[in-house]
Amino acid sequence: MNKGRPNTLGKNKVSIRVLFSEADYGELQKIAEAERTDIGTLVRRAVARYFFVPNNGNGIKQPK
């Protein structure tokens, strides 16, 4: 579902839209407050962990 060029925010950065239910958003707000951060940071961290951290089945990164 490619709708053309992504929204560019700066050099090498794009904007994406993420939709959450109100209940999930409320839980994310609680987590963000506890970690003294914002929801955007939590989402970026989750995406990076999901796509870029190798997983050996138990959540521990494999040594090289």
Protein Blocks (a to p, Z undefined) as FASTA:
>chain_A
ZZbjaddfbehiacddddddfklmmmmmmmmmmnopafklmmmmmmmmmmmmccehjopa
cdZZ
